Amino acid sequence: MLALAMGLCDAASAAPPYDQGGAVTLSPRVRFLPLEAQHDPVDLSARVPSLMNYRVIEAGTPMPQAYVVSGSEGRLISGAGDQIVARYVQGRPGQRFGLYTPGTLLKDDQGRVLGQVMIRQGVARLERQGAPLSTLTVEKSPREVSAGAQLMALDDWTPPRQLVPLTAPAGTRGQILDRPGAGRIVGLRDIVVIDLGRHQVTPGMRLRVQGEPEEVSDPVTGGLLALDGGVLGELMIVRTFEQTSLALVTRAGLPMATGDRVEATLDD
């Protein structure tokens, strides 16, 4: 697994601000020291359960209609081994469904909807289909299953146990849209959603997270200095959808958050 070991290197190469006018660009950068070579396979096995808990419903795709009405004996919260009743379920006895709650509605910079994040609460097996209510048994529940959870047939995607790092095409640019179910701050080994789809990236591609430039005031001259944001961390694409992708944070040097830019990696 790629690991981080960082050192902050000053790279202020411009002339002193009192000798010449204009903004001086300061470029602090994070130096990563990986424990493995950049082309060694990255072990994802520890993140497989988490990767299975996130899906994206593409823009234009109807939202699921089936939903949990209640647990057994009218309970509002259920767990593994409990029975639940749900409405509008279409399936055959023994079929397994994911139980999901909606997460973030994904939008691009222009406000165009790209998709809907769905966060899995558990997996249930259909016992008896009925009209209007069907009975299911909760098989797995990493989170408590609540009334209103939506049912979706399980997809056939299986997370890879390993991925070989690939170089993204030059000019590839996007941004972090979401850290599903966990707020804005992004850290090492987190799973994030970015606004690049399967026509732009493929599983294994590496992208750097780029900090935004900032302005700081020179304490001597009072002028403004442009501070380069530097590289904050690195992602690896794990699963692609039509307009978005799931990525794993494989390196983290400085704080990252949703909204940060991602770009093709620099030469190592």
DAURFEN-V49333 format. One record per pair of residues at least 24 apart in sequence whose C-alpha atoms are under 6 Angstrom apart, sorted by the first residue. I is the first residue (numbers start at 0). J is the second residue. D is the distance in whole Angstrom. If there is no record, write none. Layout:
BEGIN
{{I/J/D} {I/J/D}}
END
This chain:
BEGIN
{{0/41/5} {0/42/5} {1/33/6} {2/33/5} {2/34/6} {3/31/6} {3/33/6} {3/250/6} {4/31/6} {4/32/5} {5/30/5} {5/31/5} {6/30/5} {22/224/5} {23/224/5} {23/225/6} {24/225/5} {24/226/6} {25/226/5} {25/227/6} {26/227/5} {28/229/5} {38/164/6} {40/161/6} {40/162/5} {40/163/4} {41/161/5} {41/162/5} {42/161/5} {43/160/5} {43/161/5} {44/160/5} {47/158/6} {52/118/6} {52/119/5} {53/117/6} {53/118/5} {54/116/6} {54/117/5} {55/115/5} {55/116/5} {55/117/6} {56/114/5} {56/115/5} {57/114/4} {58/113/5} {58/114/4} {65/149/6} {65/150/5} {66/147/5} {66/148/5} {66/149/4} {66/150/6} {67/146/5} {67/147/5} {67/148/5} {68/146/5} {69/146/5} {75/145/6} {75/146/5} {76/144/6} {76/145/5} {77/143/6} {77/144/5} {78/140/6} {78/143/6} {79/137/5} {79/138/5} {79/139/5} {79/140/5} {80/137/5} {80/138/6} {81/136/6} {81/137/6} {82/135/6} {82/136/4} {83/134/6} {83/135/5} {84/133/5} {84/134/5} {85/132/5} {85/133/5} {86/131/6} {86/132/5} {92/125/5} {92/126/5} {92/127/6} {93/124/6} {93/125/5} {94/124/6} {94/125/5} {95/123/6} {95/124/4} {96/122/6} {96/123/5} {96/150/6} {96/151/5} {96/152/5} {96/153/5} {97/121/6} {97/122/5} {97/150/6} {97/151/5} {97/153/6} {98/122/6} {98/148/6} {98/149/6} {98/150/5} {99/148/5} {99/149/5} {100/148/5} {120/144/6} {162/203/5} {163/203/6} {164/203/5} {164/204/6} {165/203/5} {165/204/4} {166/204/5} {166/205/6} {167/204/5} {167/263/5} {169/263/6} {171/262/6} {171/263/5} {172/261/6} {172/262/4} {173/260/6} {173/261/5} {174/258/6} {174/259/6} {174/260/4} {174/261/5} {175/257/5} {175/258/5} {175/259/6} {176/257/6} {176/258/6} {177/257/6} {183/256/5} {183/257/5} {184/256/4} {185/255/5} {185/256/5} {187/248/5} {187/250/6} {187/251/5} {188/247/6} {188/248/5} {188/249/6} {189/247/6} {189/248/5} {190/246/6} {190/247/5} {191/245/6} {191/246/5} {192/244/6} {192/245/5} {193/243/6} {193/244/5} {194/243/5} {195/242/6} {195/243/5} {195/244/6} {196/239/6} {196/240/5} {196/241/5} {196/242/4} {196/243/4} {196/244/6} {197/239/5} {197/240/6} {197/241/6} {202/236/5} {202/237/5} {202/238/6} {203/235/6} {203/236/5} {204/235/6} {204/236/5} {205/234/6} {205/235/5} {206/233/6} {206/234/5} {206/261/6} {206/262/5} {206/263/5} {206/264/5} {207/232/6} {207/233/4} {207/261/5} {207/262/5} {207/264/5} {208/232/5} {208/233/6} {208/260/6} {208/261/5} {209/260/5} {209/261/6}}
END
